[in-house]
Amino acid sequence: GTEKNILENINLTIHPGEKLAVVGLNGAGKTTILRILAGLTTPDFGIIKVQDSIWFSSKDKINIPPQKREIGFVFQDYALFPNMSIEENLLFALPKRGDKKHIEELLEIVELQNFRKVKPSMLSGGQQQRVALIRALVRNPKILLLDEPLSALDGVIKESIKDRIKVIAKEYNLTTIIVTHDPEEALTLSDHVLILNEGGISQYGRPNEIIHNPK
């Protein structure tokens, strides 16, 4: 079959420390945006510029590898190593000369300091999600990418993780991009919401603009 182009004419500026939610139906290209930013998918053309450095430019043939991109990525299925303890999962993500104190701080923020020796399978879904979240922060990224971070969680746990995401984003001044299919999640977690439709931007604005003036 012929592949249709997804994500045409996406042109967006995100300010440092801003939280952007990307919403759309399945197949709208939400996760692809995260993968392109992370360097896991290479676009055919375009440019990605983060502050003063160019991460990708089709014109200038620049494509910075994922590990040099200063991003933290939290996948939908957490992707924790099952045979390692929580602490080992976090140490694995720590850069060579990284400070272990940073891991300690992060464990405290998500209240998992008593679980460091435990393996992921012994944790609840919400606890695993918190580990995945802080593992993405061990390298002090500039940008945090969250792919459906709350989809496997329910009710109270969802709210608690939402609060954690807000606290962490603020404390570390992270630019955060959250992909979700849940409009309520998008509106409560972000400063701006981007609605994708058929691979293009169908609406972009602050949550209250979108609530009062939906396209």
Legacy VTK file of the C-alpha trace (Angstrom):
# vtk DataFile Version 3.0
C-alpha trace
ASCII
DATASET POLYDATA
POINTS 215 float
0.000 0.000 0.000
1.066 3.573 -0.363
2.068 5.200 2.873
0.438 8.530 3.375
2.613 11.263 4.774
1.913 11.844 8.392
2.826 15.062 10.108
2.972 17.553 7.293
3.301 21.278 7.938
3.896 20.953 11.654
5.576 24.163 12.731
5.784 24.873 16.404
7.797 26.818 18.959
7.772 25.574 22.531
9.221 27.791 25.244
11.643 26.467 27.871
9.807 25.099 30.886
6.516 24.860 29.040
4.196 21.854 29.211
2.614 20.908 25.889
-0.023 18.203 25.510
-0.459 16.557 22.108
-3.904 15.066 21.564
-5.416 13.182 18.661
-6.977 9.923 17.568
-4.895 6.803 17.045
-2.812 7.104 13.909
-2.789 10.906 14.018
0.993 10.878 14.514
1.208 11.742 18.206
3.855 9.201 19.165
5.711 9.871 15.920
6.264 13.465 17.056
7.935 12.210 20.248
10.023 9.686 18.327
11.200 12.360 15.905
12.213 14.659 18.765
13.990 11.780 20.491
15.872 10.843 17.324
14.271 7.386 17.143
12.471 8.213 13.876
14.065 10.306 11.149
11.759 12.682 9.291
12.127 13.122 5.519
12.547 16.833 5.843
12.415 19.643 8.351
14.442 21.069 11.178
14.541 20.585 14.956
16.273 23.320 16.887
16.626 23.274 20.659
17.792 26.585 22.074
20.884 27.273 19.966
21.677 23.776 18.799
20.311 22.025 15.748
19.321 18.431 16.448
18.027 17.676 12.989
18.179 19.433 9.653
17.374 17.677 6.412
18.900 20.571 4.469
22.239 20.535 6.335
22.291 16.750 6.826
22.457 17.034 10.615
20.980 14.268 12.755
22.179 14.179 16.373
21.958 10.624 17.789
19.334 9.951 20.497
21.834 9.590 23.354
23.191 13.103 22.688
19.780 14.778 22.624
19.276 15.661 26.307
15.812 14.165 26.476
14.066 11.914 28.943
11.529 9.556 27.371
8.822 7.720 29.308
7.213 4.997 27.218
3.706 3.713 27.637
4.819 0.324 28.972
7.425 1.784 31.407
10.224 -0.350 29.816
11.953 -1.058 33.149
14.527 -3.858 33.313
12.693 -6.656 35.161
15.832 -8.387 36.486
17.250 -5.231 38.087
16.163 -3.562 41.298
14.685 -0.062 41.155
18.028 1.393 42.214
19.886 -0.621 39.546
17.403 0.571 36.914
18.185 4.142 37.924
21.964 3.619 38.159
21.905 2.081 34.680
20.513 5.367 33.354
23.036 7.509 35.244
25.752 9.027 33.025
29.309 7.793 33.657
30.322 10.623 35.927
26.815 11.246 37.246
26.137 11.951 40.897
24.327 9.215 42.808
22.885 11.883 45.109
20.656 12.890 42.223
19.052 9.420 42.277
18.448 9.834 46.003
16.680 13.180 45.442
14.497 11.733 42.713
13.508 8.696 44.800
12.444 11.068 47.553
10.346 13.252 45.238
8.283 10.216 44.216
8.398 8.678 47.725
10.057 5.442 46.667
13.221 5.666 48.752
12.167 2.541 50.683
11.764 0.501 47.504
15.246 0.828 46.059
16.163 -2.853 46.440
12.847 -4.099 45.039
12.343 -5.419 41.492
9.726 -3.753 39.270
7.366 -6.754 39.293
6.839 -6.249 43.031
5.561 -2.704 42.478
2.087 -1.490 41.591
1.456 0.118 38.189
1.523 3.576 39.738
4.843 2.887 41.463
6.353 1.519 38.253
5.197 4.640 36.443
6.939 6.804 39.059
10.171 4.833 38.585
9.912 5.240 34.804
9.367 8.954 35.316
12.416 9.519 37.487
14.568 7.192 35.392
13.930 9.590 32.507
15.253 12.417 34.706
18.465 10.775 35.875
20.411 12.330 32.987
19.104 15.833 33.711
17.368 16.212 30.372
16.178 19.549 29.018
13.066 17.976 27.555
10.792 15.314 29.014
8.707 13.267 26.564
5.770 11.313 27.997
3.876 8.848 25.833
0.401 8.176 27.306
1.910 8.340 30.798
-1.366 7.729 32.619
-3.201 5.338 30.317
-2.595 2.246 32.450
-3.543 3.934 35.706
-6.850 4.676 37.279
-8.521 7.289 39.459
-6.603 8.275 42.547
-3.266 6.988 41.264
-3.715 8.907 38.026
-4.264 12.140 39.979
-1.240 11.500 42.163
1.022 10.881 39.146
-0.394 13.999 37.462
0.649 16.011 40.498
4.096 14.400 40.494
4.575 15.279 36.824
3.696 18.913 37.559
6.008 19.087 40.579
8.922 17.502 38.713
8.449 19.655 35.613
8.479 22.758 37.773
11.321 21.749 40.061
13.646 20.843 37.178
12.308 23.536 34.821
11.625 20.864 32.224
10.076 21.461 28.882
7.519 18.652 28.859
5.634 17.140 25.942
2.811 14.797 26.857
1.060 12.622 24.293
-2.416 11.527 25.308
-5.755 10.527 23.818
-7.542 11.790 26.923
-8.739 15.417 26.534
-9.200 15.912 30.276
-5.603 14.829 30.889
-4.374 17.177 28.166
-6.262 20.135 29.575
-5.215 19.621 33.202
-1.537 18.808 32.634
-0.449 21.420 30.155
0.103 25.100 29.405
-0.711 24.561 25.727
-2.635 21.871 23.894
-1.944 20.769 20.333
-4.720 18.836 18.611
-3.605 16.709 15.684
-5.909 15.559 12.960
-4.891 13.656 9.837
-1.245 14.492 10.515
-1.734 18.254 10.663
-2.472 20.730 13.428
-6.213 21.189 13.782
-6.027 23.407 16.852
-3.378 24.879 19.134
-3.952 27.026 22.187
-4.132 27.369 25.919
-6.458 24.898 27.666
-9.117 27.524 28.458
-9.171 28.758 24.828
-9.752 25.220 23.637
-12.495 24.557 26.189
-14.363 27.746 25.266
-13.755 27.628 21.563
-13.313 24.020 20.371
-12.768 23.520 16.646
LINES 1 216
215 0 1 2 3 4 5 6 7 8 9 10 11 12 13 14 15 16 17 18 19 20 21 22 23 24 25 26 27 28 29 30 31 32 33 34 35 36 37 38 39 40 41 42 43 44 45 46 47 48 49 50 51 52 53 54 55 56 57 58 59 60 61 62 63 64 65 66 67 68 69 70 71 72 73 74 75 76 77 78 79 80 81 82 83 84 85 86 87 88 89 90 91 92 93 94 95 96 97 98 99 100 101 102 103 104 105 106 107 108 109 110 111 112 113 114 115 116 117 118 119 120 121 122 123 124 125 126 127 128 129 130 131 132 133 134 135 136 137 138 139 140 141 142 143 144 145 146 147 148 149 150 151 152 153 154 155 156 157 158 159 160 161 162 163 164 165 166 167 168 169 170 171 172 173 174 175 176 177 178 179 180 181 182 183 184 185 186 187 188 189 190 191 192 193 194 195 196 197 198 199 200 201 202 203 204 205 206 207 208 209 210 211 212 213 214
